[in-house]
């Protein structure tokens, strides 16, 4: 779904870009939300066998940002990220991320994002508030 007017070399985003240390998340659009799956390795460890909370927060923020871009067609940097860590996010196991826009008013968008295991069990969630920029993005819808 990544489609910006800059090259991959210019997109060094930790969440979705060409960054050797990044997450390289690639979201799809479906049913009024964005979604992807990933598996984190030991480079993203916090406590033994689990993802660092900052990495989980980054994934939640990224899912919300892509949901906003898909919904509005604009980039919108987060200015508020309210995370709730429900259960440890395991390393070496597939996890699912989703993001959905909840509301949009006067250029401020509220989105919610989730991290779940393959059984659909909620591991973490976030509410993100973001301000729409004037820079539009092309988002391919299936």
Long-range contacts (C-beta under 8 A, 24 or more apart in sequence): 1-26, 1-27, 1-28, 1-29, 1-34, 1-66, 1-70, 1-139, 1-140, 2-26, 3-137, 3-138, 3-139, 3-140, 4-137, 4-138, 5-137, 5-138, 14-58, 15-58, 15-59, 15-61, 15-62, 15-65, 16-62, 16-66, 23-55, 23-58, 23-59, 23-62, 25-59, 25-62, 25-63, 25-66, 25-97, 27-63, 27-66, 27-70, 27-97, 27-99, 28-142, 29-70, 29-139, 29-140, 29-141, 29-142, 30-142, 32-71, 32-100, 32-101, 33-67, 33-98, 33-99, 33-100, 34-63, 34-66, 34-67, 34-70, 34-98, 34-99, 34-100, 35-96, 35-97, 35-98, 35-99, 36-63, 36-96, 36-97, 37-94, 37-95, 37-96, 37-97, 38-94, 38-95, 38-97, 39-92, 39-93, 39-94, 39-95, 40-89, 40-91, 40-92, 40-95, 41-91, 41-92, 42-91, 42-92, 44-91, 45-91, 47-88, 49-88, 49-90, 49-91, 49-92, 50-88, 50-89, 50-90, 50-91, 51-88, 51-89, 51-90, 51-91, 53-83, 53-85, 56-83, 56-85, 56-89, 56-115, 56-123, 56-124, 57-81, 57-83, 57-126, 59-97, 59-113, 59-115, 60-97, 60-113, 60-114, 60-115, 60-124, 60-125, 60-126, 60-128, 61-113, 61-126, 61-128, 62-97, 63-97, 63-98, 63-99, 63-113, 63-114, 64-99, 64-111, 64-112, 64-113, 64-126, 64-128, 64-130, 65-99, 65-111, 65-128, 65-130, 66-99, 67-99, 67-100, 67-101, 67-111, 67-113, 68-99, 68-101, 68-109, 68-111, 68-130, 68-132, 69-137, 69-139, 70-139, 70-141, 71-101, 71-104, 71-109, 72-101, 72-104, 72-109, 72-132, 73-136, 73-137, 73-138, 73-139, 74-132, 74-133, 74-134, 74-135, 74-136, 74-137, 75-132, 75-133, 75-135, 75-136, 75-137, 76-109, 76-130, 76-131, 76-132, 76-133, 77-130, 77-131, 77-133, 78-128, 78-129, 78-130, 79-129, 79-130, 79-131, 80-127, 80-128, 80-129, 81-126, 81-128, 82-126, 82-127, 82-128, 83-124, 83-125, 83-126, 84-124, 84-125, 84-126, 85-123, 85-124, 86-122, 86-123, 86-124, 86-125, 87-121, 87-122, 87-123, 87-124, 88-123, 89-115, 89-123, 89-124, 90-117, 93-117, 93-118, 94-118, 95-123, 96-120, 102-127, 107-131, 107-132, 108-132
